[in-house]
Amino acid sequence: MRFLAGAVSVITVGQGQDLTGFTATSVSSLSADHPSIIVSLNRASSSWPAIQRYQSFCVNVLADDQQHVADNFAGRGGLKGADRYEGASWQKLVTGSLGLVGALTVLDCELEEAIERHSHSILIGSVRAITTTAEAQPLLYWHGGYRQLSNETGPASR
Ligand SMILES: Cc1cc2nc3c(=O)[nH]c(=O)nc-3n(C[C@H](O)[C@H](O)[C@H](O)COP(=O)(O)O)c2cc1C
């Protein structure tokens, strides 16, 4: 899996002080019409019961200056629950989950379906609201380390 280069997201779940969430690289687009996204979540994570309870979550795609948020939501330093949200600004969109201010994009989702496979659940999120930070660059993860875009190979083809 370490050979799969990818964007880093933080998945937030919960309401009030009943908050948790996790750092994820297993996030991908399912469809644009209907807007929906797939997240793969280890069912041993504290986020799994919370997602079942709230039936919603936010996918916060991190900007390259938000690595500390990735560390918090990976539980680094033993951080749990609402403490993972410290040191960043949050706003509520539609479902009640918290979106990260300054993230590349925030996709506020209702849980459409959770498919249990092996150790994980494949979450299908139906996007209800979106915010974007146009000038931000992505935080990436590859081969066990965080990375940033350093160059471009040419103009985008579409
Ligand atoms: C870069 C990175 C990517 C990760 N990607 C995923 C992922 O896609 N799915 C997942 O379930 N856990 C992933 N994890 C692990 C979770 O972030 C971590 O296990 C979780 O925050 C801890 O769960 P807890 O809430 O039970 O303490 C990743 C961790 C890191 C550092």
PDBQT file of the ligand as one rigid body, heavy atoms in Angstrom, charges set to zero:
ROOT
HETATM    1  C1  LIG A 201      -1.310   8.980   6.450  1.00  0.00    +0.000 C 
HETATM    2  C2  LIG A 201      -2.334   8.114   7.140  1.00  0.00    +0.000 A 
HETATM    3  C3  LIG A 201      -3.363   7.548   6.396  1.00  0.00    +0.000 A 
HETATM    4  C4  LIG A 201      -4.337   6.751   7.009  1.00  0.00    +0.000 A 
HETATM    5  N1  LIG A 201      -5.368   6.262   6.240  1.00  0.00    +0.000 NA
HETATM    6  C5  LIG A 201      -6.351   5.555   6.841  1.00  0.00    +0.000 A 
HETATM    7  C6  LIG A 201      -7.490   5.125   6.093  1.00  0.00    +0.000 A 
HETATM    8  O1  LIG A 201      -7.611   5.397   4.895  1.00  0.00    +0.000 OA
HETATM    9  N2  LIG A 201      -8.458   4.425   6.747  1.00  0.00    +0.000 N 
HETATM   10  C7  LIG A 201      -8.370   4.120   8.092  1.00  0.00    +0.000 A 
HETATM   11  O2  LIG A 201      -9.282   3.470   8.628  1.00  0.00    +0.000 OA
HETATM   12  N3  LIG A 201      -7.304   4.526   8.838  1.00  0.00    +0.000 NA
HETATM   13  C8  LIG A 201      -6.304   5.241   8.254  1.00  0.00    +0.000 A 
HETATM   14  N4  LIG A 201      -5.250   5.697   8.993  1.00  0.00    +0.000 N 
HETATM   15  C9  LIG A 201      -5.191   5.391  10.426  1.00  0.00    +0.000 C 
HETATM   16  C10 LIG A 201      -6.150   6.274  11.231  1.00  0.00    +0.000 C 
HETATM   17  O3  LIG A 201      -5.938   7.650  10.990  1.00  0.00    +0.000 OA
HETATM   18  C11 LIG A 201      -5.958   5.982  12.742  1.00  0.00    +0.000 C 
HETATM   19  O4  LIG A 201      -5.913   4.601  12.904  1.00  0.00    +0.000 OA
HETATM   20  C12 LIG A 201      -7.070   6.470  13.565  1.00  0.00    +0.000 C 
HETATM   21  O5  LIG A 201      -7.044   7.847  13.619  1.00  0.00    +0.000 OA
HETATM   22  C13 LIG A 201      -6.958   5.949  14.992  1.00  0.00    +0.000 C 
HETATM   23  O6  LIG A 201      -8.200   5.431  15.349  1.00  0.00    +0.000 OA
HETATM   24  P1  LIG A 201      -8.860   5.702  16.803  1.00  0.00    +0.000 P 
HETATM   25  O7  LIG A 201      -9.875   6.798  16.600  1.00  0.00    +0.000 OA
HETATM   26  O8  LIG A 201      -9.505   4.398  17.193  1.00  0.00    +0.000 OA
HETATM   27  O9  LIG A 201      -7.757   6.123  17.754  1.00  0.00    +0.000 OA
HETATM   28  C14 LIG A 201      -4.260   6.485   8.401  1.00  0.00    +0.000 A 
HETATM   29  C15 LIG A 201      -3.215   7.060   9.164  1.00  0.00    +0.000 A 
HETATM   30  C16 LIG A 201      -2.266   7.861   8.536  1.00  0.00    +0.000 A 
HETATM   31  C17 LIG A 201      -1.169   8.478   9.372  1.00  0.00    +0.000 C 
ENDROOT
TORSDOF 0
